[in-house]
Structures are given as structure tokens and as C-alpha cells.
Amino acid sequence: MVDPLLRWGCREALLLFLLPGSLWGAGTGQIRYSIPEELDKGSFVGNISKDLELEPPELAERGVRIVSRGKSQLFALSPRSGALVTAGRVDREELCAQSARCLVNFNILVENKMKIYGVEVEIIDINDNSPRFRDEELKVKINENAAVGTRFVLPFARDPDRGVNALLSYRLNSNKHFSLDLKSGTDQQKYPELVLDRPLDREKEALHDLLLTAVDGGDPVLSGTTHIRVMVLDANDNAPLFTRPEYTVSVPEDIPVGTRLLTLTATDADEGVNGKLTYSFRNEDDTISETFQLDSSRGEISTLKSLDYEVSSFYLIEVEAQDGGALLASAKVLVTVQDLNDNAPEVILTSLSTSVSEDCALGTVIALFSVHDSDSGENGEVACSIPRNLPFTLEKSVNNYYHLLTTNALDREETSDYNITITVVDRGTPHLSTETHISIKVVDINDNPPTFPQASYSTYILENNSRGVSIFSVTTHDPDSGENARVSYSLSEDTLQGMPLSSYVSINSDTGVLYALCSFDYEQFQSLHLWVTASDSGNPPLSSNVSLSLFVLDQNDNVPEILYPTLPTDGSTGVELAPRTAEPGYLVTKVVAVDRDSGQNAWLSYRLLKASEPGLFAVGVHTGEVRTARAMLDRDALKQNLVVVVQDHGQPPLSATVMLTVAVADSIPEVLADLESIKMPSDPEDPSLTLYLVVSLAAVSCVFLAFVIVLLALRLRRWHKSRLLQASGSGLTGMPASHFVGVDGVRAFLQTYSHEISLTADSGKSHIIFPQPNYADTLLSAESCGKSEPLLISDQINGNKEELGDCQQAPPNTDWRFSQAQRPGTSGSQNGDETGTWPNNQFDTEMLQAMILASASEAADGSSTLGGGAGTMGLSARYGPQFTLQHVPDYRQNVYIPGSNATLTNGAGKRDGKTPAGGNGNKKKSGKKEKK
């Protein structure tokens, strides 16, 4: 077969070059091109970029693409040249077998503009198909008595080409009996007939071989041949005859399979075998034989499969009737298929935006789709609609294309997504419809700030809370979604008592939980005022504020604080004075206390916890006044120790105690007699006591360890020396250096013994000198203890030791009294008698209290000399220089400080300008007798 491209004539080539110049119709809205069939893949069709007024690179940028309903793409876009090219082989006969003009329609979509353009490409036929007979060999039976001029219908050839390339004529090879005649039918098809020119003589020639050639009008000319074998039969002089040369029938496309369409009738005047007719399809193609069935004996035509108007609207069938004598007759049957509304409309989504921003402009194109109904007429007319309550509308475009547009503003918080139902209904009977659902999601923008449920918040927390405890939680609502709804919390910067709020509280940025960073103290502050800021994560971020008041609730965490009486800073104990003549209800002192807590936790009550003399004093429950409950008796002691408890009303209640020392006396000397027994109570709640104990324990442990090491060293050294001394037969026994004797449980004096030991390593004897011990005076009793030799020495060094005798204290000098100038009182006060009675006014009483406090402080200090100056006993600081104690016995040498080996004798010696006595009993400071 000749290459179809080579057969492309000059006329068609000129037509091809002339057509693109008029492709774009100004008034039609269509782009038209014309190409010959059988072009190679990628062949140029038209400059689509120029016709769209676009540059070639813009085709890809604007999303230009071909939209077609066909199953296969015939054309494609060249992104480099911007031209429309063929996507494969284009065969006009395959596309438009029954059409005179072959037009291929499709659409070009510009994606970014949502515009669509119709394109029509005409496929021009080329002579690429030669005429072809169905059968390569045909047998024809002719009676020998056939008259000259008898015509015999021959099979015709088919040429799929059209126009000048179609079948043009037939040729018969030369012979002496037959000729060829052509007839044109109603369909303009030429049908060859064999004409008998001379009578046949079977006895001379029973078989004639003819060659029938079909020629088309193309350039170059193509042809097809078939062999005709003519068999001469005996005489059958009547040919079959149909009642009509052409039959027509119209049937609906939904008739059942096997339905009889019509019955053909043909007659033959002959009898017998020559008159029996047989019906058959003539020149049928595969479509006819697959769709229809012909009863060969009765001539009935029925369907083999369902008819479909959309596949073929009519069928042209040729039927021949042949008798037993081989005479033929033919007739045409035209079957018209009636269209029914059996196809529902079809919706094809070309472009769809599944999401749209809620701030999109009105008229934004959401989707582009086309509607197609395969039916014809009213059955193929469709109408599109969507629900009316949606902010969208449909706008018709070209070629049954529709745009889905927005008509109202969108609000994601009101409606986050839309399910749009597109309903397409045709106008057939009955109406058929198709529903297509489109889901559109509204994309959120940050147009809503976080909101708090309340305008302000307040919460409470007990003081002394744990660090990191959760205080409160704030929540917000942001109707946005995603990052626009993700809220973070923060606290505004502020200060409280010079410190930033961030050092007190913090907030979890994700959950809004407020945490305490420290333990709150109600006594420091009672409330915190914060501003909580909630910000979303949108762009730009939106925020809102809310005030939060945090109130600290009081707890009973502060013990009552004693304001009066206060403990002196020098470690002495305060003394209150009460005369023996005091009446019941006499105000001795008042305990003043405060509580740093508030409310019920700060309500204080006073009660007497302990007293030396029960029933002698009473304490006001609410006032704290210490008053005498009864009159003083002679048997009441001069010194009364009271323990007062101050307790609050918290839960649990806390309390503090204070010890009061009340001196009951009518004269100052009676008060002074008990000064050395006044001891300051240790503070049980001293926070440094535990530290001191731990340090002391560690020090003692270290000292003990060092002592053990030294002792072991001494033991080894002593053992070594003893080995040396054993050689001379001598030994040494150690004696104690001092001895202590206690008096009245808490008061003791120190006896010091001096020992001189002279030893020689080789001597068997040693000489030891023991002087008499020193004895000190005491203020407590006039009785003296017996005195004996403290130590007895045996003649031998290794002799037994003898128990020391009980020492006896020398009696004090009772012949002392205050002179007129030495009595207590204000500076320059000389009133009063010689006996030193109790001060008779409140001012003198206060001065005496100060004197007693100073004396007690000096007595409690072991390193003190019991006075601020020589012979003043600490009283001259208040009562003036004329108040001295030159005639008062010095009792400081009798004071024993527990835990110390110091005595106060040296202080006394310094006061008198003397050295202490050597050890012969007591020596009086004055020659006068002094009274107690």
C-alpha cells in the first residue's frame, strides 16, 4: 500500500496551508483548525498560544490544558512551542465513518482564569484506503436460457475514503459474453451489474471466469479486485421479485432482544426448486450481522442485541432472495432507532477548589464542571441547580460548562464546610436527574481574639503554701481553628515590694494554670493583682486580657510575740517588785503580747501556767495584767517565779511563755539577798540552740578522740618510764590536785590546793609540800562548815590516800549596813532611816528595779566583776556616784559558775586594791559588824 502521506495531493496541501490563516472566528467563539489524517505523532496542528494571545511559557504557568470527554486524547499541547500537536495516529475513517465531514471538538481550559475555549479540528481525508470487496471470489449461476441483456447484480466494493478519494468506477476484464454496467442508488453509491451480451451455451462453455476491478479517484489511484466465476445452469427463466424495493421500519431503542422487526416478502413464478427462495444479508458488515438476525426461509428480521440510539441512530440492511435456479432479487431495509430518555445527565468536574478562605471576594470561582446528556432532542436538554440557602450560585459558560461562584461572605465560625449538591435534570419523559456532591472546606483566618468567660477572676490561697502548687486555672475560647485557636497565656510585667511578679507566680503558657513560685506569707502581703494575657498563634496574633486577684489567706503560723516584759540583752532576768503590804488586786505588772496573724488567729488570751506560790497571783485572761490574788503572808517567799502563757485562738492554737520573777520584800537588802539565785531561763525555741549543740557535740568528739590518743601516748610513755624506774625499785603514786564540795545543791565554792613535788629518778623517796587550802565566803548562811586537813601523806610514796574532810565555810560578816548616803534612791536623795526600808514612791521603786536588773546581769556573767566601777556593784549607773558599796561584803568570790573554773575573787581584789587571802579562813573587808 502506498504511504498515505505520499498520496497527499497538492490541492489538499494548499488547502492545509490556507486554513490556519482563518482559524479564529471573531464572532463564533471557536478555534478551528484543519489537518489531514494519518499525520505522525507530534505533528503541528495550530499555534494555540498565539490564538489564546499567550506566550508559550505562559501555557504551563496559567495551567492551560485540553479538556475532552473522549477516552483517548487525539491532540496535545507542546509546552516548548505553544503549539497544538497530534498525540497519536488520527484516522478519519475510524472517527467519522458515516460522516461527510469529520470534525473533532474539544475544549482548552485556562486554569488560573477558569476560562474555557472551544476548539474544532477538521480531519481531511486522504486516499489511504483502497476499494475492497468482501469476497475475493464470487460464484454466479446463470441459466443458459437467460436472455441477452439479462443483468446480474455483482458485489460492490467499499472504500472508507470520502470525496474524490472514494470509489469512482468498476472495470471488467474483456470477454465476449458479458459486459459491465453501473447503476447509482439513492445513497449515491455505484452498484456494478453484469450484463449478458450474448446467449450462453452450457454445452460449449459451462464456466466463465471474470475479473472485476474497483477503482477510486485518488491520486495515486487505488483499486481492488474480486474473481467472478460464472456457472451456466439449466433454464430458470423467472427471477425472485420483492414486493417493495426498499423497506423502512422505526423501533424504540429499548425493545427487547429477539424482537421481530419486519418480514420481507419475495415471489418467484417458477415452480419447484426454481421457485423456492432463500433470504440472506447481502454485503452486510460486522455490525449488521452482530445486531440483526435474518430467517433464511421466512425472511423475518429480528434483533440479536439491544439497540442504542447513542451508538447508531439507523441501520441500512440489504437483503437478497435467491431461488433454486440461482436467480436473485435484492431489497433494502432501513431500520431507524427511536431515541428514548434512557441516559441520565452526566456531570464532569473539570476543576475544583476543595478549600476556600473565609475572606475570599464575592464572585470567587470555586468549581468548573460540564454537563452532558447522551440523549437527543428534549431528552438531551438539561438544567443545573443547587440549593438556594447556600452562599453560592451557578453561572453558565460555553458548551454546557458551568462556574460555581460565591455570592455572600463566608464565615468559618458559622459554617466550617459546605456539602453542595449539584442537581442536573433533563427534559425527557420521564425526567432523569443526576446529583453530584461537592465538599468545600472554609479555611480559617485569624479574625477572632481569645475571649475569657468572665471579665475578672479572683481566687484564694492559704499562706505557707508549697512551692510549685497550682493556684488557679484560666481558660479562654477562640472560635478560630488550628494555629489561630492555639492560645498561649502570659502574665504582664509588674512589681510587688520591689520584686517582679514573675518571682512570685508563673503561668503555664499552654494550659493557663497559675503556679506559686514561692511560699506566700500573709504578714508580708495579703493580695496580688495580676493581668493574664491570652494570645493566639495566628498571623497577626490577637490577644485579650483579664484581671486576676489573688488573695492570701492567713494561717496560724505565728506564735504570740511577747513585747513586755522583754528579756534584757545582757542575759539577765527581769524582776518585778511587789511590796508585802500589797492588797489583793494590786497590779504587779502587765504582760503585753502581739500576734502577727490576723482575725481569730490573732486573738490572744493569757493564763498563769506555773507559780512558785499557787493562788498568790492571777493573770487577766484578756488584759494580761498580773495582779495579786490575796494578801501577802509572812511565809511567802521573797522571790516568786511565774510562768505566763499567751495563747492565740488559731487552729491549732500557738502559744508563748514568759517567766516573771517577782521580788516580794519590804527592803532592798532582802531583794539583793536573792539576786544570785535569779537565773535567766533559756529560750526553748532558740533556733541557734540546735546548731550550737551539734557544733559542741562535734567538738567534744574531737577532743575525746584527741584525749584518747594523748592518753595512749602517755600510757606508753609511762610504761616505758616505769620500766626504767623498776630498775631502782621505786614507784610513784599521783594525788588529786583539787577537790570540790557543793552546798545547797547549786551553790559551791572552789578549794584550791597547791602541790610542790620534787622527784629524782633514782631516789626511793620524794618530798611533797601541801599548803593550806583557800576558803571563800558565802552569802547564803551564817553557819560555817567544819574544816579539817584536806590530805594526809604517808611516809611511803606508794602509801594509801586518805579521804578529805568536809570543808566548812567561814561565817559572813553580819555587821554591815547602808549609810544614809548609800541607801537606794535618786541622786542626792538622803531620806529614809538607817534600816534601809522599802522605797516609798514609785519612782524609787523603778530605780531599784533597774539596780536589781543590773546586779542580776552581773551575777549571771562569769567574767564580770559585778559592777561597772569599783565598789558600785553596778548601781552607780543609775543612782549616782554617791551610792557605793565600799562597806558591803564582796560575795563574788563565793559564786560558782557551772561549767567554769573561774572565781570572782580576783575582781573583788581589784576592787579593794588587795590580793586574795592566802588560805587562813575569812578576812573581813571592814571592821564593822554588818547585818543581813
C-alpha positions, 0 to 999 in steps of 0.5 A: 500500500502506498504511504498515505502521506505520499498520496497527499495531493497538492490541492489538499496541501494548499488547502492545509496551508490556507486554513490556519490563516482563518482559524479564529472566528471573531464572532463564533467563539471557536478555534478551528483548525484543519489537518489531514489524517494519518499525520505522525505523532507530534505533528503541528496542528495550530499555534494555540498560544498565539490564538489564546494571545499567550506566550508559550511559557505562559501555557504551563504557568496559567495551567492551560490544558485540553479538556475532552470527554473522549477516552483517548486524547487525539491532540496535545499541547507542546509546552516548548512551542505553544503549539497544538500537536497530534498525540497519536495516529488520527484516522478519519475513517475510524472517527467519522465513518458515516460522516461527510465531514469529520470534525473533532471538538474539544475544549482548552481550559485556562486554569488560573482564569477558569476560562474555557475555549472551544476548539474544532479540528477538521480531519481531511481525508486522504486516499489511504484506503483502497476499494475492497470487496468482501469476497475475493471470489464470487460464484454466479449461476446463470441459466443458459436460457437467460436472455441477452441483456439479462443483468446480474447484480455483482458485489460492490466494493467499499472504500472508507475514503470520502470525496474524490478519494472514494470509489469512482468506477468498476472495470471488467476484464474483456470477454465476449459474453458479458459486459459491465454496467453501473447503476447509482442508488439513492445513497449515491453509491455505484452498484456494478451489474453484469450484463449478458451480451450474448446467449450462453451455451452450457454445452460449449462453455459451462464456466466463465471466469471474470475479473472485476476491478474497483477503482477510486479517484485518488491520486495515486489511484487505488483499486481492488479486485474480486474473481467472478466465476460464472456457472451456466445452469439449466433454464430458470427463466423467472427471477425472485421479485420483492414486493417493495424495493426498499423497506423502512421500519422505526423501533424504540431503542429499548425493545427487547432482544429477539424482537421481530422487526419486519418480514420481507416478502419475495415471489418467484413464478417458477415452480419447484426448486426454481421457485423456492427462495432463500433470504440472506444479508447481502454485503452486510458488515460486522455490525449488521450481522452482530445486531440483526438476525435474518430467517433464511426461509421466512425472511423475518428480521429480528434483533440479536442485541439491544439497540442504542440510539447513542451508538447508531441512530439507523441501520441500512440492511440489504437483503437478497432472495435467491431461488433454486435456479440461482436467480436473485432479487435484492431489497433494502431495509432501513431500520431507524432507532427511536431515541428514548430518555434512557441516559441520565445527565452526566456531570464532569468536574473539570476543576475544583477548589476543595478549600476556600478562605473565609475572606475570599471576594464575592464572585470567587470561582470555586468549581468548573464542571460540564454537563452532558446528556447522551440523549437527543432532542428534549431528552438531551436538554438539561438544567443545573441547580443547587440549593438556594440557602447556600452562599453560592450560585451557578453561572453558565459558560460555553458548551454546557460548562458551568462556574460555581461562584460565591455570592455572600461572605463566608464565615468559618465560625458559622459554617466550617464546610459546605456539602453542595449538591449539584442537581442536573435534570433533563427534559425527557419523559420521564425526567432523569436527574443526576446529583453530584456532591461537592465538599468545600472546606472554609479555611480559617483566618485569624479574625477572632481574639481569645475571649475569657468567660468572665471579665475578672477572676479572683481566687484564694490561697492559704499562706505557707503554701508549697512551692510549685502548687497550682493556684488557679486555672484560666481558660479562654475560647477562640472560635478560630481553628488550628494555629489561630485557636492555639492560645498561649497565656502570659502574665504582664510585667509588674512589681510587688515590694520591689520584686517582679511578679514573675518571682512570685507566680508563673503561668503555664503558657499552654494550659493557663494554670497559675503556679506559686513560685514561692511560699506566700506569707500573709504578714508580708502581703495579703493580695496580688493583682495580676493581668493574664494575657491570652494570645493566639498563634495566628498571623497577626496574633490577637490577644485579650486580657483579664484581671486576676486577684489573688488573695492570701489567706492567713494561717496560724503560723505565728506564735504570740510575740511577747513585747513586755516584759522583754528579756534584757540583752545582757542575759539577765532576768527581769524582776518585778517588785511587789511590796508585802503590804500589797492588797489583793488586786494590786497590779504587779505588772502587765504582760503585753503580747502581739500576734502577727496573724490576723482575725481569730488567729490573732486573738490572744488570751493569757493564763498563769501556767506555773507559780512558785506560790499557787493562788498568790497571783492571777493573770487577766485572761484578756488584759494580761495584767498580773495582779495579786490574788490575796494578801501577802503572808509572812511565809511567802517567799521573797522571790516568786517565779511565774510562768505566763502563757499567751495563747492565740485562738488559731487552729491549732492554737500557738502559744508563748511563755514568759517567766516573771520573777517577782521580788516580794520584800519590804527592803532592798537588802532582802531583794539583793539577798536573792539576786544570785539565785535569779537565773535567766531561763533559756529560750526553748525555741532558740533556733541557734540552740540546735546548731550550737549543740551539734557544733559542741557535740562535734567538738567534744568528739574531737577532743575525746578522740584527741584525749584518747590518743594523748592518753595512749601516748602517755600510757606508753610513755609511762610504761616505758618510764616505769620500766626504767624506774623498776630498775631502782625499785621505786614507784610513784603514786599521783594525788588529786590536785583539787577537790570540790564540795557543793552546798545547797545543791547549786551553790559551791565554792572552789578549794584550791590546793597547791602541790610542790613535788620534787622527784629524782629518778633514782631516789626511793623517796620524794618530798611533797609540800601541801599548803593550806587550802583557800576558803571563800565566803558565802552569802547564803548562811551564817553557819560555817562548815567544819574544816579539817586537813584536806590530805594526809601523806604517808611516809611511803610514796606508794602509801594509801590516800586518805579521804578529805574532810568536809570543808566548812565555810567561814561565817559572813560578816553580819555587821554591815549596813547602808549609810544614809548616803548609800541607801537606794534612791535618786541622786542626792536623795538622803531620806529614809532611816538607817534600816534601809526600808522599802522605797516609798514612791514609785519612782524609787521603786523603778530605780531599784528595779533597774539596780536589781536588773543590773546586779542580776546581769552581773551575777549571771556573767562569769567574767564580770566583776559585778559592777561597772566601777569599783565598789558600785556593784553596778548601781552607780549607773543609775543612782549616782556616784554617791551610792557605793558599796565600799562597806558591803561584803564582796560575795563574788568570790563565793559564786560558782559558775557551772561549767567554769573554773573561774572565781570572782575573787580576783575582781573583788581584789581589784576592787579593794586594791588587795590580793586574795587571802592566802588560805587562813579562813575569812578576812573581813573587808571592814571592821564593822559588824554588818547585818543581813 
